[in-house]
Structures are given as structure tokens and as C-alpha cells.
Amino acid sequence: MLHLQKILAQLVYPLDLSLLLAVLAALLLWRGWRRSGFTCLAVAILWAWLLSTPIVSCALRLTLESRYPDLPVTHYPKADAIVVLGGGMVPAVPPRFPYPNLKSASDRVWQAARLYKAGKAPLVIASGGTLPWLGQRAPEAVAMRKFLLALGVPAKAIVLETRSRTTRQNAVDTRRILKRLGIRKVLLVTSALGMSRALATFRGAGIDAIPVPTDYEVRTRPLGPLMFLPDAKALWGSTRAIHEYLGSFVYWLRGWTHH
């Protein structure tokens, strides 16, 4: 079921949708419906071009990231635990890849370590399971633990949640751990781009969560010609922003979020 949901979601992302529209345009032209075919092709090209320009991509991501300011860890209150969500690391795959690999969103784990060292909570809960469709053989939380240890967080202060594959499962499985440990308030750490959905989901699961965003992507950029030229990185950024909006809408429909 989860695989089907992932496939259906892919079809509405910019690149996939543009390709589908281009195929539809070809079919319409083949059937002799020239006006409809060329209109469909124009929409496909325009959609792909707009969402692959840095100016549109930055604007889309900024609508999400600007909801939470980038603050020093000293700003945040104390809590019972720090919950850091997976998505920033690729687990080791021995013997070919003996060590975990850091992705751009690994700032999440670093931020959790900062909070711990600042005395904001005595415990760090690393939440991240196995993603078989990406070829992962081990839970991401295990890799996160290794990184936390390397950053100076003691082993006794780290708790792993290794079953979750989605943000909803992050919240539900973490809630079980919190209940078992008698924890009430947590600092929730994830990328600024996905904080809105993550926070609403955790609060929807009945968790008293304080948002601690990190991994900001949109920085000040001079407005010049390059901002209007297609760029693969910009297209990827637009896709992830749409993913967050789509995910928030689906979670809201299912009653999994609370604002």
C-alpha cells in the first residue's frame, strides 16, 4: 500500500506531470486534435520551466521555511527529550559501504546534538526506520546514533525508534516511547522545509512538541538572469516543496494533524 502511495504521489510532481502531459499531447496530435495537443504540450513545457527556475523554487520553499525563524539553540526552552527525525542519513551497507553517508539534511542530527550539549533535554530520541524501496537494509536511527556519538552525545542519552517509514509513523511510534518513559514535552528537530507537517502530525498524535527547525535551504540570492534559467537543483527543490504541501493535505484529510 505504501509503495502504491509513493507511485501515485510521484505522478503529480513537476517532472512526472510534465512528461505525462507531453505524452498526452502526443496522443492528441496523433488523433488529429491539433489545438488541444499543442495547448497540452505548451502547458507541459511551461510547467516544467517555471518549477525548474530558481526564483520559483526559492519562492515555493520560502513559503514553508519562513514560518519558523532560524534561532540559536539558547533560545529554546528546556524539555524532557529531543526528538530528531530521520531523512538526513543513509545507513551503512557492509561490506561495500561500511559507513553511513551524510545527506544535506544531516543538519538535523547536528542540531539535536547542539540542543543536548546546551542542556535543553537529557535524552535524544532518533526516529527513523528502514526504507526498502531505497535499498536500505538497516534502520536510519542506527546510523543517526553513530553520528550522535561522534558529536559527543553519550550512549546512555540516546534512544532509538527504528520502525517508522513515514512522518505519521515517526509520531505514532515515538509516542509509544514517550509514554513508556513518562515523557511529556519534547523538542522536535527536523528540516525547516518539512517542519509544518511534522509538527502538526506530532501534535495530532497527542505529543507536546516544540519546533526546532534546521537545514534551511533558501538563503539571500541576488536577483539576476540565472534566477530565471532552468536548473536541476531548483526543480528538485520545487518537487520537495510540492511534496510537503501534498503530504500536509493528505494528512489533514486523514485526520492525522493538529494545528
Steps between C-alpha positions, in 0.01 A plus 500: 500500500782737593675428168178582309465830686859590413439422131178703485671794672780489243251558221409850623859619542624755242718277282260204496195718439673686217597171334145368536364819342753468216389140435136613506588779254658246267188282514274798430711607204503142369119499512496825303393728784764759426376787718456282809828324433707815464327656803584196710860503378534873579369442854748212547795714390390805701439296816842333477675830427334698779564244773860448391589870531676600823271798556185282507670220691628738768162667530325166548742380767500836673123478556577202725835591651407857594237373745778413745792737562854370524591550866800406717448198725522724806162647400309176558349394834593184682302182433495136604654372176624596155339316208695511175336364185677291240553598140851640531714188482549186295578196719812293442473203262798274581726381355481734201403809701626449858406849626181708502480783248397852597240673282423872493232459767748348748494847662208353695725267697756774557226729629383230741854466632523878545179500702622216719834668567317824582317311775157532340405135566663193655397260222518483120252278314615417147198407288552328166433153363595302192398615150520185284392681182823702530712191556551557872570186700532656845298760693618856457476551875801269542707724271371807682620349828853464362500864393364616835774305678763659274356842588547432871156382610547211748352161416285498816323816377395354163177307439419349161168476318573265210162406347364816339495558124284813484451817704174357634682186619775720649235660719307185595806288582670784685184551706531140625855565613404825670214330684727219617759747629247737653606788277260787433674784315748464214707716271424386145793530259463472124570703186323837478343395171310213663443646846138608442383148413718332762387730782132470408535121484673469837245727665225305329640188667464671837866594547590835657765599245702821468633560147876528455554541124836470328646428154375823341541495124388843380765763559523853364586486130554794263218536248668446164456315170603163650196511729277461193693223324404131550712317755482135611559589864219755490264241351585262784430777751160575345417129504573471871292808580207353308559172684456680832182678393357178357597306812342760728177486300486118513579494872229760562246294305583197714468696822865447597593862560424766756577871463 
